[in-house]
Amino acid sequence: MSEAPAAPSLLVFGGGWLGRAAGLEAVRRGGRAVLTSRDPDRRAALSAEGLAAIDPDDAAALADAVASASAILISAPPLADGCPGLKALSPALAATEVWPDWIGYVSSTAVYGDRAGGWALEDSELNAASLEGARRVRAERDWLDAGQGRGLTVQLFRLPALYGPGRSPLDRLRDGTARIVRKPGQVFNRVHVDDVVSGLFGSMARPRPGAAYILCDDEPAPADVVMEGAARRLGLPLPPEIDLDDPSVSDAMRRFYLDSKRLSNAKAKAELGWRPKYPSWREGLEALLGG
């Protein structure tokens, strides 16, 4: 009879939306979670949910968190000078006598750049077309180098657009900020935040040093198709259509539409025993509606 997995002691560098979701899952599994945030109000909000929260600039608190962590998740985005998590955690990792069993770095499928609608897999060439994607490529490399140099079990998770409670086309339709941009041939995957969390914990149970995984849904789809489907489900009129070069389109959205690719999650399914609970946007949005 196999033993039940030990309750995780998780340190999350980057207590944002995804980091919070991972921390809450660790607690739900009977473990504990420490999340970092420089914002005192954010730390207070995390603490109110039963999550320990520390300032990443507090070296002593960070060292204590590293020493007691069985798993470390880095969800903070990279900066111009590299991954802030690697910079902050390196001294504590060098000083601790007991290394974590698992380190996960949250990256982005922006590392693949545009595939003109073609497929991208974990071993596909990295060809980032944006500054943000290039920073992700560098951060991935730096974490893998650190893992090899110190004997750390580092894994990479390349994610497409995330959605979930409070962050979905449904919310944008309801608050009137939704827009439709039609770009013929443009297609991409997305992933529900809960499916990302289940993939991360699946990896903690089956760590593979140096592995990279794409966590995404099973059905690539154009953004306008998803928005139209969400509007129909809510019984709301379609939002205004705008051109990609419209001044109201943010730089982030414009970068988003530059890439068109289909993503495969076959490796995560095969190696982690993972399956998305929401295999397409339809199941994901229906769950958000409580259907």
VOBA-1610 file (N, C-alpha, C; in pm, whole numbers, padded with zeros to 5 digits, always signed):
BEGIN
Met+00086-00120+00000Met+00000+00000+00000Met+00089+00123+00000Ser+00068+00213-00097Ser+00154+00331-00108Ser+00121+00431+00001Glu+00223+00503+00044Glu+00203+00604+00146Glu+00141+00729+00086Ala+00059+00796+00165Ala+00002+00923+00120Ala+00112+01026+00111Pro+00106+01115+00012Pro+00210+01217+00000Pro+00211+01307+00122Ala+00331+01347+00161Ala+00344+01435+00278Ala+00279+01569+00249Ala+00223+01628+00355Ala+00162+01761+00339Ala+00271+01859+00298Pro+00246+01939+00196Pro+00350+02028+00145Pro+00377+02146+00238Ser+00503+02185+00241Ser+00541+02312+00302Ser+00592+02398+00188Leu+00507+02488+00141Leu+00530+02558+00016Leu+00571+02703+00040Leu+00677+02744-00027Leu+00717+02884-00031Leu+00690+02934-00172Val+00611+03040-00182Val+00580+03100-00311Val+00645+03237-00318Phe+00738+03252-00412Phe+00796+03384-00434Phe+00710+03455-00538Gly+00625+03543-00489Gly+00531+03614-00576Gly+00389+03582-00534Gly+00337+03654-00438Gly+00206+03624-00383Gly+00093+03688-00461Gly+00095+03676-00592Gly-00012+03729-00676Gly-00126+03630-00690Trp-00198+03641-00801Trp-00319+03562-00822Trp-00289+03413-00823Leu-00194+03371-00906Leu-00158+03230-00915Leu-00090+03183-00786Gly+00000+03265-00732Gly+00068+03227-00609Gly-00029+03203-00495Arg-00128+03290-00484Arg-00230+03274-00380Arg-00305+03142-00400Ala-00344+03111-00524Ala-00418+02988-00551Ala-00335+02865-00513Ala-00205+02868-00543Ala-00118+02755-00507Ala-00104+02745-00355Gly-00091+02859-00287Gly-00080+02857-00143Gly-00204+02801-00076Leu-00321+02841-00124Leu-00446+02790-00067Leu-00459+02640-00088Glu-00411+02590-00202Glu-00416+02446-00227Glu-00324+02370-00132Ala-00207+02427-00102Ala-00116+02363-00006Ala-00183+02351+00130Val-00251+02457+00172Val-00321+02454+00300Val-00435+02354+00296Arg-00508+02350+00186Arg-00619+02255+00173Arg-00570+02112+00186Arg-00447+02085+00142Arg-00391+01951+00150Arg-00330+01921+00285Gly-00348+02011+00380Gly-00298+01987+00515Gly-00160+02042+00540Gly-00106+02117+00445Gly+00027+02173+00461Gly+00022+02320+00502Arg+00130+02387+00473Arg+00138+02530+00503Arg+00198+02602+00384Ala+00176+02732+00379Ala+00229+02810+00267Ala+00276+02945+00317Val+00392+02986+00266Val+00447+03118+00291Val+00457+03187+00155Leu+00400+03306+00144Leu+00401+03381+00019Leu+00473+03514+00040Thr+00540+03562-00063Thr+00609+03690-00054Thr+00528+03800-00121Ser+00536+03919-00065Ser+00480+04039-00127Ser+00544+04160-00062Arg+00574+04259-00142Arg+00629+04384-00089Arg+00519+04479-00042Asp+00396+04448-00076Asp+00282+04534-00043Asp+00224+04495+00093Pro+00232+04582+00194Pro+00178+04548+00327Pro+00031+04511+00323Asp-00048+04580+00241Asp-00191+04549+00233Asp-00212+04410+00173Arg-00132+04375+00074Arg-00142+04242+00015Arg-00104+04135+00117Arg+00001+04159+00194Arg+00040+04063+00296Arg-00071+04045+00399Ala-00136+04154+00436Ala-00245+04146+00532Ala-00361+04064+00475Ala-00392+04084+00347Ala-00500+04010+00284Ala-00468+03861+00276Leu-00344+03828+00245Leu-00303+03687+00240Leu-00310+03624+00378Ser-00264+03697+00478Ser-00268+03645+00616Ser-00410+03619+00661Ala-00503+03703+00618Ala-00644+03686+00656Ala-00703+03558+00599Glu-00640+03504+00494Glu-00687+03378+00435Glu-00611+03257+00488Gly-00529+03277+00590Gly-00456+03165+00649Gly-00324+03135+00583Leu-00274+03230+00505Leu-00146+03214+00439Leu-00043+03304+00506Ala+00072+03248+00541Ala+00178+03331+00596Ala+00233+03420+00484Ala+00260+03544+00516Ala+00308+03637+00414Ala+00427+03715+00468Ile+00533+03725+00387Ile+00654+03794+00429Ile+00699+03890+00320Asp+00777+03987+00360Asp+00839+04080+00267Asp+00963+04013+00209Pro+00976+04002+00076Pro+01094+03935+00020Pro+01225+04008+00048Asp+01216+04134+00090Asp+01337+04207+00126Asp+01383+04177+00269Asp+01302+04101+00344Asp+01338+04060+00479Asp+01420+03932+00467Ala+01551+03947+00462Ala+01641+03834+00435Ala+01628+03724+00539Ala+01612+03761+00666Ala+01602+03660+00771Ala+01474+03578+00757Ala+01362+03647+00732Ala+01235+03576+00715Ala+01239+03486+00591Leu+01301+03534+00485Leu+01310+03455+00363Leu+01398+03332+00385Ala+01507+03349+00458Ala+01594+03235+00487Ala+01522+03130+00571Asp+01443+03173+00668Asp+01366+03079+00750Asp+01265+03004+00664Ala+01201+03077+00571Ala+01101+03014+00485Ala+01165+02912+00393Val+01282+02943+00339Val+01353+02849+00252Val+01394+02725+00330Ala+01444+02743+00451Ala+01491+02631+00531Ala+01381+02533+00565Ser+01257+02580+00574Ser+01147+02493+00613Ser+01061+02449+00495Ala+01096+02489+00374Ala+01013+02459+00256Ala+01051+02325+00194Ser+00950+02244+00167Ser+00972+02124+00088Ser+00958+02153-00061Ala+00892+02264-00094Ala+00872+02303-00233Ala+00876+02455-00243Ile+00933+02504-00352Ile+00939+02649-00377Ile+00884+02675-00516Leu+00790+02768-00524Leu+00732+02809-00651Leu+00768+02955-00677Ile+00820+02983-00794Ile+00855+03119-00832Ile+00753+03165-00937Ser+00666+03258-00897Ser+00563+03307-00988Ser+00578+03455-01019Ala+00682+03519-00966Ala+00706+03661-00995Ala+00764+03675-01136Pro+00719+03772-01214Pro+00772+03788-01350Pro+00915+03838-01349Pro+00990+03808-01454Pro+01129+03853-01460Pro+01138+04002-01487Leu+01250+04061-01445Leu+01277+04203-01467Leu+01391+04215-01568Ala+01432+04336-01594Ala+01537+04359-01693Ala+01668+04291-01654Asp+01693+04280-01523Asp+01819+04219-01477Asp+01802+04073-01437Gly+01693+04010-01479Gly+01675+03869-01451Gly+01560+03840-01357Cys+01556+03718-01307Cys+01447+03675-01220Cys+01470+03728-01079Pro+01377+03806-01024Pro+01396+03856-00887Pro+01394+03744-00784Gly+01322+03635-00815Gly+01319+03523-00723Gly+01454+03455-00710Leu+01523+03437-00822Leu+01655+03374-00818Leu+01753+03461-00741Lys+01746+03591-00765Lys+01837+03683-00697Lys+01812+03682-00546Ala+01685+03682-00505Ala+01653+03689-00363Ala+01676+03557-00292Leu+01647+03446-00360Leu+01652+03315-00295Leu+01791+03253-00295Ser+01876+03293-00386Ser+02008+03229-00398Ser+02087+03229-00268Pro+02097+03341-00194Pro+02174+03336-00068Pro+02115+03237+00032Ala+01982+03233+00042Ala+01919+03141+00136Ala+01938+02996+00094Leu+01929+02968-00036Leu+01949+02832-00084Leu+02093+02788-00062Ala+02187+02880-00077Ala+02329+02846-00055Ala+02358+02820+00091Ala+02280+02882+00180Ala+02309+02871+00323Ala+02237+02755+00390Thr+02126+02709+00332Thr+02047+02607+00400Thr+02114+02471+00393Glu+02092+02390+00495Glu+02148+02256+00499Glu+02055+02153+00437Val+01927+02189+00423Val+01829+02098+00366Val+01763+02166+00247Trp+01789+02118+00127Trp+01732+02179+00008Trp+01589+02133-00013Pro+01508+02216-00079Pro+01371+02175-00110Pro+01370+02058-00208Asp+01264+01978-00201Asp+01252+01863-00291Asp+01214+01906-00433Trp+01160+02027-00444Trp+01102+02068-00572Trp+01109+02219-00583Ile+01152+02269-00699Ile+01147+02411-00730Ile+01079+02424-00866Gly+00973+02503-00870Gly+00901+02526-00995Gly+00910+02671-01038Tyr+00947+02693-01162Tyr+00952+02829-01216Tyr+00838+02847-01315Val+00754+02946-01291Val+00640+02975-01378Val+00686+03065-01492Ser+00684+03011-01612Ser+00724+03085-01731Ser+00601+03109-01819Ser+00624+03139-01944Ser+00517+03175-02036Ser+00541+03112-02172Thr+00433+03083-02243Thr+00448+03032-02379Thr+00494+03141-02475Ala+00511+03263-02425Ala+00572+03368-02507Ala+00714+03333-02548Val+00777+03236-02479Val+00913+03195-02516Val+00919+03135-02656Tyr+00804+03088-02708Tyr+00803+03027-02841Tyr+00785+03128-02952Gly+00739+03249-02919Gly+00712+03346-03022Gly+00595+03304-03109Asp+00587+03361-03230Asp+00477+03332-03321Asp+00505+03203-03398Arg+00403+03118-03409Arg+00416+02994-03486Arg+00321+02994-03607Ala+00261+03110-03636Ala+00169+03122-03750Ala+00061+03015-03745Gly+00013+02987-03625Gly-00092+02887-03606Gly-00041+02745-03591Gly+00089+02724-03604Gly+00145+02590-03590Gly+00159+02549-03444Trp+00205+02426-03425Trp+00212+02368-03291Trp+00344+02401-03222Ala+00338+02415-03091Ala+00457+02431-03008Ala+00455+02325-02899Leu+00568+02258-02882Leu+00586+02157-02778Leu+00702+02200-02690Glu+00725+02125-02583Glu+00830+02163-02489Glu+00967+02168-02554Asp+00992+02081-02651Asp+01124+02078-02714Asp+01130+02162-02841Ser+01026+02240-02869Ser+01029+02329-02985Ser+01130+02441-02961Glu+01183+02495-03069Glu+01281+02603-03059Glu+01219+02724-02990Leu+01295+02785-02900Leu+01251+02907-02835Leu+01285+03025-02926Asn+01183+03106-02955Asn+01201+03214-03051Asn+01117+03334-03007Ala+01142+03380-02886Ala+01062+03489-02829Ala+01069+03613-02918Ala+00952+03672-02944Ala+00945+03789-03030Ala+00921+03917-02952Ser+00905+03907-02821Ser+00878+04024-02738Ser+00984+04034-02629Leu+00997+04153-02573Leu+01091+04174-02463Leu+01054+04086-02345Glu+00925+04075-02316Glu+00881+03994-02204Glu+00915+03847-02228Gly+00894+03800-02351Gly+00928+03662-02382Gly+01076+03635-02371Ala+01158+03730-02416Ala+01303+03715-02407Ala+01348+03709-02262Arg+01284+03787-02176Arg+01318+03782-02033Arg+01283+03647-01973Arg+01172+03589-02019Arg+01135+03456-01971Arg+01238+03352-02014Val+01284+03363-02137Val+01386+03269-02185Val+01510+03277-02097Arg+01552+03398-02067Arg+01671+03415-01983Arg+01648+03360-01842Ala+01530+03389-01785Ala+01501+03341-01650Ala+01497+03189-01645Glu+01438+03127-01746Glu+01438+02981-01752Glu+01581+02927-01751Arg+01663+02984-01837Arg+01802+02938-01847Arg+01876+02956-01715Asp+01855+03070-01652Asp+01925+03097-01526Asp+01882+02999-01417Trp+01752+02967-01411Trp+01706+02872-01310Trp+01758+02731-01338Leu+01758+02690-01465Leu+01811+02558-01497Leu+01960+02549-01467Asp+02033+02656-01496Asp+02176+02658-01464Asp+02197+02648-01313Ala+02116+02721-01237Ala+02128+02716-01091Ala+02096+02577-01039Gly+01997+02513-01100Gly+01963+02378-01058Gly+02074+02280-01083Gln+02133+02286-01201Gln+02242+02195-01234Gln+02365+02221-01148Gly+02392+02349-01123Gly+02512+02384-01047Gly+02504+02350-00900Arg+02381+02345-00845Arg+02366+02322-00701Arg+02294+02191-00669Gly+02259+02115-00769Gly+02188+01991-00744Gly+02043+02011-00703Leu+01982+02120-00749Leu+01843+02149-00716Leu+01749+02090-00821Thr+01631+02049-00777Thr+01533+01990-00866Thr+01443+02100-00920Val+01482+02157-01034Val+01411+02270-01095Val+01329+02221-01213Gln+01202+02263-01217Gln+01113+02237-01329Gln+01056+02368-01382Leu+01024+02371-01511Leu+00967+02490-01574Leu+00823+02463-01616Phe+00741+02567-01604Phe+00600+02556-01643Phe+00566+02672-01735Arg+00543+02639-01861Arg+00513+02741-01961Arg+00361+02752-01976Leu+00310+02870-01943Leu+00166+02890-01937Leu+00119+02987-02045Pro+00003+02960-02104Pro-00061+03059-02192Pro-00143+03155-02107Ala-00243+03219-02166Ala-00328+03312-02092Ala-00406+03238-01983Leu-00400+03290-01862Leu-00473+03232-01750Leu-00609+03300-01735Tyr-00707+03222-01690Tyr-00836+03280-01654Tyr-00889+03205-01534Gly-00990+03262-01470Gly-01048+03200-01353Gly-01139+03300-01283Pro-01173+03274-01158Pro-01266+03362-01086Pro-01217+03507-01084Gly-01301+03597-01133Gly-01266+03739-01133Gly-01180+03782-01249Arg-01133+03689-01331Arg-01046+03723-01444Arg-01083+03636-01564Ser-01183+03679-01636Ser-01229+03602-01751Ser-01308+03692-01844Pro-01338+03645-01966Pro-01423+03723-02055Pro-01558+03758-01992Leu-01608+03672-01904Leu-01735+03700-01837Leu-01728+03829-01757Asp-01617+03846-01687Asp-01601+03966-01604Asp-01589+04091-01690Arg-01516+04080-01802Arg-01500+04196-01889Arg-01632+04233-01958Leu-01713+04132-01989Leu-01843+04161-02046Leu-01933+04229-01944Arg-01928+04183-01823Arg-02014+04240-01719Arg-01977+04383-01684Asp-01846+04414-01684Asp-01808+04550-01645Asp-01794+04645-01764Gly-01823+04594-01884Gly-01824+04680-02001Gly-01689+04707-02064Thr-01584+04636-02022Thr-01450+04660-02078Thr-01416+04566-02192Ala-01504+04468-02222Ala-01475+04370-02326Ala-01474+04435-02464Arg-01385+04388-02548Arg-01377+04429-02687Arg-01348+04306-02772Ile-01387+04312-02897Ile-01357+04205-02991Ile-01257+04256-03093Val-01146+04185-03104Val-01046+04211-03208Val-01044+04089-03299Arg-01073+04108-03424Arg-01073+03996-03518Arg-00942+03996-03597Lys-00871+03886-03585Lys-00746+03870-03660Lys-00753+03733-03726Pro-00785+03727-03855Pro-00802+03598-03923Pro-00680+03507-03904Gly-00708+03384-03866Gly-00602+03285-03848Gly-00539+03284-03712Gln-00569+03383-03629Gln-00508+03390-03495Gln-00575+03289-03403Val-00494+03209-03334Val-00546+03106-03247Val-00448+03084-03131Phe-00498+03045-03018Phe-00411+03018-02904Phe-00487+02937-02801Asn-00413+02883-02706Asn-00473+02811-02594Asn-00487+02904-02475Arg-00554+02855-02376Arg-00567+02924-02248Arg-00569+02817-02139Val-00574+02856-02014Val-00577+02755-01908Val-00642+02816-01784His-00728+02738-01720His-00793+02780-01596His-00690+02773-01484Val-00696+02870-01394Val-00598+02875-01286Val-00599+02748-01202Asp-00716+02686-01182Asp-00722+02563-01105Asp-00646+02450-01173Asp-00649+02448-01306Asp-00575+02344-01378Asp-00424+02366-01368Val-00382+02491-01363Val-00239+02517-01340Val-00198+02465-01203Val-00277+02494-01103Val-00243+02451-00967Val-00237+02299-00959Ser-00332+02230-01020Ser-00328+02084-01014Ser-00206+02029-01088Gly-00164+02096-01195Gly-00043+02053-01263Gly+00082+02074-01180Leu+00088+02185-01108Leu+00203+02212-01022Leu+00215+02106-00913Phe+00103+02073-00850Phe+00108+01973-00743Phe+00130+01833-00798Gly+00085+01809-00922Gly+00119+01683-00986Gly+00268+01669-01008Ser+00333+01779-01041Ser+00478+01779-01058Ser+00550+01760-00925Met+00498+01821-00819Met+00560+01802-00687Met+00561+01654-00648Ala+00457+01582-00689Ala+00450+01439-00659Ala+00541+01356-00749Arg+00577+01411-00866Arg+00662+01340-00962Arg+00770+01434-01015Pro+00859+01480-00931Pro+00959+01577-00975Pro+01056+01519-01078Arg+01088+01599-01178Arg+01183+01559-01282Arg+01279+01676-01304Pro+01399+01668-01250Pro+01493+01780-01262Pro+01515+01822-01408Gly+01500+01952-01431Gly+01525+02006-01564Gly+01410+01997-01661Ala+01298+01937-01619Ala+01186+01920-01712Ala+01113+02051-01734Ala+01053+02063-01853Ala+00967+02176-01885Ala+00831+02120-01926Tyr+00725+02187-01882Tyr+00590+02143-01913Tyr+00505+02259-01962Ile+00425+02232-02063Ile+00320+02324-02105Ile+00191+02281-02035Leu+00133+02370-01957Leu+00003+02345-01895Leu-00099+02431-01968Cys-00187+02368-02042Cys-00286+02442-02120Cys-00409+02354-02140Asp-00512+02412-02198Asp-00632+02333-02227Asp-00610+02251-02353Asp-00713+02174-02391Asp-00701+02083-02505Asp-00744+02146-02637Glu-00800+02265-02633Glu-00863+02319-02754Glu-00820+02462-02784Pro-00724+02480-02874Pro-00690+02616-02917Pro-00811+02680-02984Ala-00831+02809-02959Ala-00947+02878-03016Ala-00917+03026-03033Pro-00975+03090-03135Pro-00958+03234-03153Pro-01024+03312-03041Ala-00970+03427-03008Ala-01023+03508-02898Ala-01164+03556-02927Asp-01193+03590-03053Asp-01327+03641-03083Asp-01433+03533-03068Val-01399+03409-03096Val-01493+03298-03079Val-01527+03281-02931Val-01425+03290-02846Val-01448+03276-02702Val-01534+03391-02649Met-01504+03512-02691Met-01581+03627-02643Met-01726+03618-02690Glu-01747+03578-02813Glu-01884+03562-02863Glu-01959+03455-02785Gly-01892+03344-02755Gly-01955+03238-02677Gly-01989+03283-02537Ala-01901+03361-02476Ala-01927+03411-02341Ala-02046+03507-02341Ala-02054+03592-02443Ala-02165+03686-02451Ala-02297+03613-02467Arg-02299+03511-02552Arg-02423+03434-02570Arg-02465+03367-02439Arg-02367+03313-02367Arg-02400+03243-02243Arg-02458+03338-02140Leu-02411+03463-02139Leu-02462+03562-02045Leu-02589+03631-02095Gly-02622+03610-02222Gly-02736+03678-02280Gly-02713+03826-02299Leu-02587+03862-02323Leu-02551+04002-02342Leu-02518+04029-02488Pro-02534+04153-02533Pro-02494+04186-02671Pro-02343+04174-02688Leu-02302+04154-02811Leu-02159+04146-02838Leu-02093+04280-02806Pro-01972+04276-02752Pro-01901+04401-02725Pro-01856+04467-02854Pro-01814+04592-02849Pro-01770+04661-02971Pro-01651+04592-03036Glu-01646+04599-03168Glu-01530+04549-03241Glu-01433+04664-03265Ile-01305+04637-03245Ile-01204+04740-03267Ile-01088+04679-03346Asp-01013+04763-03413Asp-00894+04719-03484Asp-00777+04705-03387Leu-00683+04621-03424Leu-00569+04598-03337Leu-00487+04725-03315Asp-00487+04816-03413Asp-00410+04939-03400Asp-00490+05052-03335Asp-00608+05020-03283Asp-00688+05121-03214Asp-00614+05170-03090Pro-00614+05299-03062Pro-00541+05351-02945Pro-00588+05291-02812Ser-00711+05241-02808Ser-00761+05184-02683Ser-00703+05046-02653Val-00639+04985-02751Val-00578+04854-02731Val-00447+04872-02656Ser-00435+04807-02542Ser-00315+04820-02460Ser-00196+04753-02528Asp-00078+04793-02487Asp+00043+04730-02542Asp+00045+04581-02511Ala-00001+04543-02392Ala-00002+04402-02354Ala-00095+04322-02446Met-00214+04377-02475Met-00306+04307-02564Met-00251+04302-02706Arg-00186+04408-02747Arg-00130+04410-02883Arg-00021+04303-02896Arg+00063+04289-02793Arg+00166+04183-02795Arg+00101+04046-02799Phe-00009+04033-02726Phe-00080+03907-02719Phe-00126+03863-02858Tyr-00176+03957-02936Tyr-00228+03923-03068Tyr-00117+03904-03173Leu+00005+03935-03139Leu+00114+03914-03234Leu+00143+03766-03254Asp+00118+03685-03151Asp+00150+03543-03156Asp+00027+03460-03191Ser+00045+03361-03274Ser-00060+03266-03307Ser+00001+03127-03305Lys-00048+03043-03215Lys+00010+02909-03205Lys-00086+02815-03133Arg-00065+02689-03160Arg-00137+02582-03091Arg-00039+02513-02998Leu-00085+02483-02876Leu+00002+02426-02774Leu-00040+02283-02742Ser+00057+02200-02717Ser+00032+02061-02679Ser+00060+02042-02531Asn-00033+01976-02461Asn-00013+01943-02320Asn+00016+01794-02301Ala+00054+01725-02409Ala+00071+01580-02404Ala+00178+01538-02304Lys+00285+01613-02294Lys+00393+01574-02203Lys+00348+01580-02058Ala+00276+01684-02020Ala+00226+01694-01883Ala+00131+01580-01852Lys+00049+01543-01949Lys-00043+01431-01928Lys+00033+01301-01909Ala+00135+01280-01991Ala+00209+01154-01988Ala+00297+01141-01865Glu+00365+01249-01827Glu+00464+01239-01719Glu+00408+01271-01582Leu+00305+01353-01576Leu+00252+01396-01446Leu+00119+01330-01413Gly+00062+01256-01507Gly-00070+01200-01486Gly-00176+01308-01474Trp-00150+01423-01536Trp-00236+01541-01524Trp-00338+01545-01636Arg-00458+01588-01603Arg-00561+01615-01703Arg-00629+01746-01666Pro-00650+01835-01761Pro-00722+01959-01727Pro-00867+01929-01691Lys-00911+01981-01580Lys-01052+01969-01541Lys-01140+02042-01639Tyr-01083+02147-01699Tyr-01156+02229-01796Tyr-01085+02219-01930Pro-01118+02116-02010Pro-01042+02090-02134Pro-01062+02194-02243Ser-01164+02279-02230Ser-01180+02389-02324Ser-01238+02509-02251Trp-01243+02621-02322Trp-01297+02744-02262Trp-01443+02728-02223Arg-01515+02641-02293Arg-01658+02625-02263Arg-01680+02569-02122Glu-01608+02462-02088Glu-01622+02406-01953Glu-01573+02503-01847Gly-01466+02576-01879Gly-01412+02670-01782Gly-01507+02784-01752Leu-01566+02841-01857Leu-01660+02952-01835Leu-01788+02902-01768Glu-01832+02782-01803Glu-01952+02728-01740Glu-01932+02710-01590Ala-01813+02665-01552Ala-01784+02649-01410Ala-01784+02784-01338Leu-01734+02887-01403Leu-01734+03020-01343Leu-01875+03075-01325Leu-01967+03027-01408Leu-02106+03067-01396Leu-02182+02983-01293Gly-02112+02881-01241Gly-02177+02793-01143Gly-02264+02688-01208Gly-02240+02665-01340Gly-02323+02570-01411Gly-02278+02426-01390
//
